[in-house]
Amino acid sequence: MQFHDIAKTLKNLKRQKSGIQFCPKCGSPSILGLGSLDGWLLPTQFTCEECGYSGYLLMELDESKEPEETELTSD
């Protein structure tokens, strides 16, 4: 595998933010990414300014998608 192939693969793996990110513990949008190597060499670790949650997982609302309509039926 050549360097060009590795660089292309890493570029394709770069994650783009697609929506608003929320804390999975309290639902606050006040989230900070920590560390200078996060998201590049290591997974991004997030910290919530409201409740103090620290972890690698977040909830994300994708603003590009329209809400799905649900059909309510009565039995």
Z-matrix of the N, CA and C atoms (Angstrom, degrees):
N
C 1 1.455
C 2 1.529 1 108.30
N 3 1.296 2 116.28 1 133.00
C 4 1.454 3 121.15 2 -177.43
C 5 1.528 4 110.64 3 -91.73
N 6 1.335 5 114.44 4 161.20
C 7 1.459 6 120.61 5 179.91
C 8 1.529 7 110.93 6 -57.46
N 9 1.319 8 117.45 7 -39.28
C 10 1.464 9 121.39 8 -179.60
C 11 1.533 10 110.56 9 -59.40
N 12 1.328 11 117.10 10 -41.02
C 13 1.462 12 121.36 11 179.52
C 14 1.523 13 111.04 12 -66.10
N 15 1.320 14 117.05 13 -40.38
C 16 1.464 15 121.54 14 179.31
C 17 1.523 16 110.02 15 -65.57
N 18 1.320 17 116.87 16 -45.68
C 19 1.467 18 121.18 17 179.97
C 20 1.528 19 110.85 18 -61.65
N 21 1.319 20 117.30 19 -40.92
C 22 1.467 21 121.65 20 179.24
C 23 1.530 22 110.42 21 -64.80
N 24 1.319 23 117.07 22 -42.00
C 25 1.460 24 121.56 23 178.91
C 26 1.521 25 110.75 24 -63.27
N 27 1.332 26 117.61 25 -45.33
C 28 1.461 27 121.03 26 179.41
C 29 1.521 28 111.62 27 -63.68
N 30 1.305 29 117.35 28 -37.26
C 31 1.457 30 121.16 29 178.22
C 32 1.521 31 110.58 30 -64.46
N 33 1.321 32 116.80 31 -40.03
C 34 1.462 33 121.34 32 179.29
C 35 1.525 34 112.45 33 -69.21
N 36 1.333 35 117.24 34 -25.26
C 37 1.453 36 121.24 35 -179.43
C 38 1.521 37 112.80 36 -81.49
N 39 1.320 38 117.76 37 -13.77
C 40 1.458 39 121.32 38 -178.11
C 41 1.520 40 109.36 39 -60.46
N 42 1.318 41 115.46 40 125.80
C 43 1.461 42 121.06 41 -175.47
C 44 1.521 43 110.23 42 -86.87
N 45 1.327 44 115.34 43 133.55
C 46 1.455 45 121.66 44 177.28
C 47 1.527 46 108.49 45 -101.37
N 48 1.322 47 116.67 46 137.93
C 49 1.455 48 119.81 47 174.13
C 50 1.523 49 107.94 48 -68.70
N 51 1.316 50 116.28 49 130.27
C 52 1.459 51 119.17 50 -179.04
C 53 1.517 52 112.26 51 -115.76
N 54 1.327 53 117.74 52 -2.28
C 55 1.450 54 119.01 53 -178.27
C 56 1.508 55 111.55 54 -169.15
N 57 1.323 56 115.88 55 -166.91
C 58 1.454 57 122.38 56 179.75
C 59 1.521 58 108.59 57 -83.83
N 60 1.325 59 116.36 58 134.43
C 61 1.455 60 121.22 59 -179.30
C 62 1.525 61 110.13 60 -100.88
N 63 1.347 62 115.43 61 139.57
C 64 1.450 63 122.60 62 -177.64
C 65 1.520 64 110.92 63 -127.96
N 66 1.327 65 115.82 64 151.86
C 67 1.459 66 122.17 65 174.86
C 68 1.533 67 108.70 66 -68.50
N 69 1.340 68 118.71 67 133.02
C 70 1.469 69 120.28 68 179.73
C 71 1.526 70 112.76 69 -74.32
N 72 1.322 71 117.61 70 -14.76
C 73 1.464 72 120.96 71 -178.13
C 74 1.530 73 112.16 72 -89.87
N 75 1.355 74 117.32 73 -47.83
C 76 1.465 75 120.00 74 -175.25
C 77 1.527 76 113.69 75 -117.23
N 78 1.342 77 118.85 76 -11.55
C 79 1.456 78 122.04 77 178.71
C 80 1.517 79 114.72 78 84.47
N 81 1.317 80 117.67 79 7.44
C 82 1.461 81 121.30 80 -178.98
C 83 1.525 82 111.19 81 -75.24
N 84 1.342 83 117.90 82 141.74
C 85 1.463 84 120.57 83 175.08
C 86 1.539 85 113.02 84 -84.30
N 87 1.345 86 117.59 85 2.70
C 88 1.472 87 122.03 86 -179.19
C 89 1.524 88 110.29 87 -83.08
N 90 1.331 89 116.06 88 78.35
C 91 1.464 90 122.60 89 -175.03
C 92 1.524 91 109.42 90 -115.77
N 93 1.325 92 116.02 91 137.04
C 94 1.457 93 122.03 92 175.89
C 95 1.520 94 109.75 93 -120.20
N 96 1.323 95 116.71 94 139.20
C 97 1.462 96 121.70 95 171.85
C 98 1.521 97 108.12 96 -89.35
N 99 1.321 98 117.62 97 136.13
C 100 1.460 99 121.30 98 -176.66
C 101 1.515 100 111.99 99 -109.20
N 102 1.300 101 117.13 100 153.02
C 103 1.458 102 122.91 101 172.11
C 104 1.507 103 114.23 102 88.91
N 105 1.319 104 115.23 103 143.95
C 106 1.462 105 120.25 104 -179.10
C 107 1.528 106 112.66 105 -79.35
N 108 1.313 107 117.97 106 -20.97
C 109 1.465 108 121.13 107 -179.45
C 110 1.527 109 112.39 108 -100.78
N 111 1.331 110 117.19 109 -3.09
C 112 1.463 111 120.89 110 -179.15
C 113 1.517 112 111.14 111 -62.84
N 114 1.315 113 115.99 112 137.16
C 115 1.452 114 121.90 113 178.23
C 116 1.515 115 113.46 114 81.07
N 117 1.298 116 116.98 115 -8.55
C 118 1.459 117 121.02 116 179.35
C 119 1.514 118 109.16 117 -114.44
N 120 1.327 119 116.82 118 -63.61
C 121 1.455 120 121.26 119 -179.45
C 122 1.530 121 110.88 120 -101.06
N 123 1.313 122 116.10 121 -32.80
C 124 1.464 123 122.76 122 -178.75
C 125 1.519 124 109.40 123 -120.28
N 126 1.337 125 117.64 124 159.28
C 127 1.461 126 118.76 125 174.47
C 128 1.529 127 109.70 126 -64.46
N 129 1.309 128 117.65 127 148.99
C 130 1.456 129 121.55 128 -179.58
C 131 1.521 130 109.81 129 -73.08
N 132 1.333 131 116.02 130 127.33
C 133 1.458 132 121.19 131 174.22
C 134 1.527 133 107.31 132 -100.25
N 135 1.319 134 116.08 133 128.88
C 136 1.445 135 122.20 134 -175.81
C 137 1.524 136 110.56 135 -106.55
N 138 1.332 137 115.82 136 150.00
C 139 1.455 138 122.09 137 175.34
C 140 1.524 139 108.50 138 -130.42
N 141 1.325 140 115.89 139 134.54
C 142 1.458 141 121.92 140 177.88
C 143 1.525 142 108.50 141 -90.01
N 144 1.345 143 116.04 142 128.79
C 145 1.458 144 120.64 143 178.74
C 146 1.526 145 112.16 144 -73.30
N 147 1.321 146 117.89 145 -20.65
C 148 1.471 147 121.48 146 -177.17
C 149 1.528 148 112.74 147 -84.07
N 150 1.340 149 117.49 148 -54.55
C 151 1.465 150 120.36 149 -173.26
C 152 1.528 151 113.73 150 -107.80
N 153 1.341 152 117.51 151 -9.63
C 154 1.460 153 120.18 152 178.78
C 155 1.516 154 114.31 153 88.00
N 156 1.334 155 118.56 154 4.49
C 157 1.470 156 121.73 155 177.34
C 158 1.520 157 109.24 156 -52.67
N 159 1.327 158 115.83 157 137.59
C 160 1.456 159 121.65 158 175.43
C 161 1.522 160 107.40 159 -135.21
N 162 1.336 161 116.46 160 121.26
C 163 1.455 162 120.15 161 -178.54
C 164 1.503 163 112.02 162 -177.36
N 165 1.323 164 115.11 163 -177.82
C 166 1.458 165 121.96 164 -175.10
C 167 1.526 166 113.28 165 -97.93
N 168 1.331 167 118.06 166 -9.31
C 169 1.456 168 121.40 167 -175.90
C 170 1.516 169 111.36 168 -107.09
N 171 1.328 170 116.13 169 143.87
C 172 1.455 171 123.52 170 175.66
C 173 1.513 172 109.06 171 -136.55
N 174 1.310 173 115.75 172 161.24
C 175 1.459 174 120.82 173 168.34
C 176 1.521 175 106.05 174 -95.47
N 177 1.317 176 116.51 175 146.58
C 178 1.464 177 120.21 176 -178.76
C 179 1.518 178 109.91 177 -138.00
N 180 1.328 179 115.41 178 132.49
C 181 1.452 180 122.04 179 175.97
C 182 1.511 181 107.35 180 -98.56
N 183 1.317 182 116.77 181 118.42
C 184 1.464 183 121.73 182 -178.59
C 185 1.516 184 108.67 183 -85.62
N 186 1.329 185 116.48 184 105.52
C 187 1.454 186 121.45 185 -176.67
C 188 1.528 187 112.98 186 -73.66
N 189 1.320 188 117.71 187 -16.31
C 190 1.459 189 120.06 188 -177.13
C 191 1.525 190 112.18 189 -77.31
N 192 1.321 191 116.80 190 -17.31
C 193 1.466 192 120.15 191 -179.88
C 194 1.523 193 109.35 192 -97.39
N 195 1.321 194 114.81 193 140.87
C 196 1.449 195 119.77 194 175.42
C 197 1.520 196 108.76 195 -82.60
N 198 1.329 197 117.22 196 147.27
C 199 1.467 198 119.46 197 179.31
C 200 1.519 199 110.95 198 -60.18
N 201 1.310 200 115.19 199 141.73
C 202 1.460 201 119.64 200 178.61
C 203 1.522 202 109.53 201 -79.83
N 204 1.308 203 115.18 202 139.21
C 205 1.462 204 119.45 203 177.01
C 206 1.522 205 107.98 204 -84.80
N 207 1.331 206 114.98 205 133.69
C 208 1.451 207 119.40 206 177.27
C 209 1.510 208 108.24 207 -108.22
N 210 1.298 209 115.18 208 140.69
C 211 1.461 210 120.52 209 -179.69
C 212 1.521 211 108.18 210 -94.63
N 213 1.327 212 115.12 211 122.31
C 214 1.470 213 119.99 212 178.68
C 215 1.519 214 108.20 213 -92.36
N 216 1.315 215 115.71 214 130.19
C 217 1.453 216 120.43 215 177.01
C 218 1.514 217 108.33 216 -127.44
N 219 1.299 218 115.74 217 147.65
C 220 1.469 219 119.99 218 176.21
C 221 1.521 220 108.43 219 -109.87
N 222 1.295 221 114.59 220 136.11
C 223 1.475 222 119.76 221 -179.55
C 224 1.489 223 112.69 222 -92.44
